[in-house]
């Protein structure tokens, strides 16, 4: 038996209904907010993530699936979607078509890391991105959108929305120096990864999950205390607008995000229900990403929802069942099958879930199948019913049966609560 690759998981029908629930609820809300779907390829040039995410990030250094294609070009399976969406935004000059570009994407990402609960090598995200504007009210609206999604999918009681501001190009260098001075005092107690980060990207140490590093970070200077006046005013305005949007939140000065393109506002949707993997969703502002990838100077903000983690939380709160057929046609003989296939097909075309038996099986066996599928009505047609031009319809719940004319209209009438 050939099994799935380690860290890659099948989603079976009993679970996929939770994914559908999550995606449909989210899509409905996104459409109401004016977002449009943008689909991006799985493979990108390696340079995109090197420049976009940052060469010193864990993703680029250790986690990407990379290889040379047959033309000798270095490519990577996308480890995240924002850089790819920004690339598409630049390549197709979307800033000329959409002054305020609002896009969403749903699909798999790939990172080579140790598989564990809530973390797979192929994982799925819902990405929301906005290009072309920078405003405290817009930032608050995007954060509010994440909160509204959590309410729509029913997990708001198990999550906390946490926000922070990580400074700009003016105030971050000063904080970086102050942070490095503090961290150097405990350099020997940092993990090997954080020792490397100390010179290249010390803010990433604040995001390290190793306990020693977390203990050191706990007393580190907070970036929120070193914001320039412009950043502080902006952050205060975002917090104020979150009140207008009625979004519960807390300020967490330890949030820094693990990708280099973030600047300014950052936020996470945190839970304690999933063990170490506490972030169900995360995002922030990335005002220099498009320009750094060769595009125009365009501000951006967005977030991503981890579908596996959101689904796990939904499953703890809601029991969803696979859909059951409205009609199950139990057919006895070839002539009954030929007569009823057109009726069943027309019912399906009308959007009515209908099943029929294709194999030659006894009535008892077919009724067992109808019961197992939890069909509302079993439609029994044999030689006698064909001769009389009727079908016997059995209400599987009420255990009652009656006759209807063997015409499409009779079954459509049943769907509307009547009978011919």
Secondary structure by P-SEA (a helix, b strand, c coil): cccccccbbbbcaaaaaaaaaaaaaaaaaaaaabbbbbbbbcccccccccccccccccccccccccccccccbbbbcccccaaaaaaaaaaaccccccccccccccbbbbbbcccccccccbbbbbbbbbcccccaaaaaaaaaaaaaaaaaacccccbbbbbbbccccccaaaaaaaaaaaaaaacccccaaaaaaccccaaaaaacccaaaaaaacccccccccccaaaaaaaaaaaaaaaaabbbbbbbccccccccccccbbbbbcccccccccccccccccccccccccccccccccccccaaaaaaaaaacbbbbcccccbbbbcccaaaaaacaaaaaaaaaaccbbbbbcccccaaaaaaaaaaacccbbbbbcaaaaaacbbbbbcccccccccccccaaaaaaaaacccc
